[in-house]
């Protein structure tokens, strides 16, 4: 049985998302030019939450959508068929600041795929990356602009993000092999 440790509880998740929202506001003075896209599947609910927090701060709706990266992954040959999820880009992203949102940043390959997928929808002025957890072990030169928590991990360890919208609880666990 793997050993599980809570690294973020519900209150901590809310706190880091609030901090990330304020950091997004500090870096992007004009809220009307920001679009939030949650990377399927892990970033979708986080993107929705960030959109709500940014609406409270800026006093205006921030477009929030989803981006599937399944067909842009560099490991397609390793899977029988990619698990394709809906992509919803809520507005024209040309000239906008797009904040990609994901739950865990690990090798950087999902983010690279997201950048490739994003070009199918236009040419943003700037792309920023927000992640709930950065666990290290990058294989590509990718760094998040906004990080909820840095969690140095061993390769054999696993980070599990559970969000109430999908699993009924808000928690992030670090699982160490037995």
N, C-alpha and C positions, 0 to 999 in steps of 0.2 A: 504494500500500500504506500503510495507516495506521501511525503510529508507536505502539508499545505499550511502556508502562513498568509494571513491577511496583510497586504501591503497598503491597501486603501479601503477604508470602509465608506459607507454612504455619505457621511458628513465630509470626509476628506475628498471624495470625488466631487461633490458640490463645490467645495472650497477651491480645488484646483481648476475646475471649469470656470468659476467666477474670476479667478486670477488670470486665466488665459484670455477670457473675454476682455478684461481690462487691458491686457497687454496688446491685444488686437486693436483696441481703440487707440491706445498710445501710438502704435505704429502706423495707423491708418486714420488720419484726421477726418476724412470725408467718408462717412458711413454709406452714402449713396453709391459708392463705387465698389463696395465689397460684396462678394458672393461667397457663400459657404457651401462646399460640396463634401458630403460624407462619403468616404470610400467604402463600398459594399464589402462586407457586411458590418465589420466592426466599428466603422466611423459614422454610420447613419444616425443612430440615436444620439451620439455625442454631438453631431452637427446640429440636430434639431434643438438640443439643449443650449448649445452656444448661440444659435439664432435667437432663441428666446431671451437669453441674457443680454445679447447685443441690442435687441429691440428695447429692453428696459433702459440701457445706458444711453443709446443714441436717440431714443424716442421715435424711431421709425423702423418699419419692417425691413429686415435684411433677407434677401432671397436665399433660400436653403434648398439644396437638391442632393441627389445621389449620383455616384459615379461607379460603374462596374468596370473592373480592370481585367476580368477573366480572359478576354481575347487578346490582351496585350502582355500577358505574363510570358516570361522567357522560359518557363518550365512546362509549356503546354504538352510537350511530347511525353511528359512523365504521368499524365492523367488520361484516362480513357475519354472523358468529355469534360470540358470546363463547366463549372457551376455558374451559369449566367444569372445575374440578378438585374433588376430594373435600373436603368440610368435615367435620371430626370434632371436636366439642366434647366433651371427655372427662368432663365433670361439669356440674352445675348452676353457672352463673356468677353467679347472683343473690347480691349482697352480697360477692362476691369481688374481689380485685385481679387484673385480667387484664393480662398483659404481652403486647402485640402485638409480634411480631418480624418484621422484614423485612431484606432485604439492603442495598438502597440507598434513601435518602430523597432525593427530587428535588423535584418540584413540590408534593407533599403530597396529590395526588389519589388515589393508592392508599390512603393512610392514611385519608382521608375516607371512601372506599368501605368500608374495613375497619370503621370506626366504625359506619357504617350497617348493614353485615352483622351486626355484633356484637349490635345491638339486636334482631335476629330471635331471639336465643337467651336473652335476659334483660337484666337491669339490674345490671351490675357496680357495686360500691361505688366502684371507681376503675379507670381504664384508664391504663396506662403504655406508652410506645413505646420499643423497643430496636432500633437499626439498626447494621449493620456499618459502613456508610459513609454520611456525610451530604455530599452534593455541592453543596448550596445550590440557588439558583434557585426558591425557594418561590413558588407561586401562591396558596397558602392559608395562613392563620395557624396553621401546625402546626410544633411543635418536638419533637424526640425527647428523652426523659428520659435515655436511655442511648445513647451514641454510641461506636462503636469507633474511628473515625477521621474527622475532618473533612477533606475534600479539595475545596478551591475549584476549580471547573472552569469552562471556557467552555461556552457552550450547544452548540457543535458537537462537543465532546468526549463520550466515552462511557465509563462505568464498567462493566467486565465482572467479575462475581463468579463464580468457578469453585470448586465444592466437590467433594471427593473422592467423596461419595456419588452425585453425578450425573455428574461429568466425569472422575473419576480423579485430579484434582489440587486442591490448596488454593492458590488465588492470587486476588488482585484486581488487575486491570489497568486502567490509564488509557489509552484509545486517543484519539490526536489525529489529525484528518484530515490526509491527505497534502497 
